[in-house]
């Protein structure tokens, strides 16, 4: 099912086909700000606010999957899916606070001046998808208590300083469309994501205003060539903070629960 054409009468943004709920068999469609309209209602009417729950639970016996309102089931990740990350990073200021030291090369990226967050994130995903064989991607959403985690009722995994993530097996399309806002702005990208073959890992830590990545030189070369990505190589033992960026006074451990 897709939503009808048109813009939100409240915020002016286009309606999206991927964020909607079905109540009493009547679809309701929403914009990125979660304003909704009944499909058979007055499109000019003032919309209501959609609940933060994007999901519906699957069968009670399948605790490791979740079902979206379009009928698709998505696998929820467990500790074993991130076991190669958990316990293999070191608190500090280097890129290995976010990325285990198992890759050939490391980099950081953030939107360059004059480039929108949307254009930047689309360029990142485009380059990564082009360099990665077709396969599922794991998408991880950091639960800060203030940002969209897409599936708020799903079980979570623990990473880094005991932070909770919702981890879902999906793909590049969902990485760009499921979410509405994160720590770095009004973007869609997960806070952590990697392909099933673990050939690269993207991770943005709690208070960082940039994103870290580890992968092969070939993967990072594609990111570096794209001016919309603004990728910069870093060594595993150097401060990962990009020039012109600032770090929270408490460093990467800021925001630690408790």
WOUR-V805226 format. One record per pair of residues at least 24 apart in sequence whose ideal C-beta (glycine too) atoms are under 6 Angstrom apart, sorted by the first residue. I is the first residue (numbers start at 0). GAP is how many residues later the second one is. D is the distance in whole Angstrom. If there is no record, write none. Layout:
[[I	GAP	D] [I	GAP	D]]
This chain:
[[2	26	4] [5	37	6] [7	27	5] [8	35	6] [9	25	5] [9	37	6] [17	159	5] [20	48	5] [21	47	5] [31	148	5] [52	99	6] [53	96	5] [54	96	5] [65	85	5] [65	88	5] [73	94	5] [73	96	6] [74	94	4] [75	78	5] [75	79	6] [76	61	6] [76	90	3] [78	78	5] [81	75	5] [85	73	5] [90	162	6] [92	146	5] [93	143	6] [93	146	6] [94	117	5] [94	139	5] [94	145	4] [95	140	5] [96	155	5] [97	105	4] [97	107	5] [97	114	4] [98	102	6] [98	113	5] [98	115	4] [100	135	5] [102	111	4] [102	112	6] [103	112	5] [103	113	6] [104	112	5] [104	115	5] [105	108	5] [105	128	5] [105	130	6] [106	106	5] [106	113	5] [106	124	5] [106	125	6] [106	126	5] [107	102	5] [107	104	6] [107	124	6] [107	126	6] [107	132	6] [107	134	5] [108	102	6] [108	120	5] [108	121	5] [108	122	4] [109	100	4] [111	118	4] [114	113	6] [116	68	5] [116	70	4] [118	109	6] [119	108	6] [120	66	5] [120	68	5] [122	103	5] [122	105	4] [122	106	5] [123	105	5] [124	47	5] [124	50	6] [124	51	6] [126	95	5] [126	96	5] [126	99	6] [128	43	5] [130	88	5] [130	91	5] [131	63	5] [134	60	5] [134	61	5] [135	33	5] [135	60	5] [136	34	5] [136	56	6] [136	58	5] [137	29	6] [137	31	6] [137	56	6] [138	29	5] [138	31	5] [138	36	6] [138	51	4] [138	54	5] [139	25	4] [139	27	5] [139	50	5] [139	52	4] [140	25	5] [140	49	6] [141	49	4] [146	35	5] [147	31	5] [147	32	5] [147	33	5] [149	28	5] [149	29	6] [160	92	6] [160	95	4] [161	95	6] [204	47	5] [205	49	4] [206	41	4] [206	47	4] [206	48	6] [208	36	5] [209	32	5] [209	35	6]]
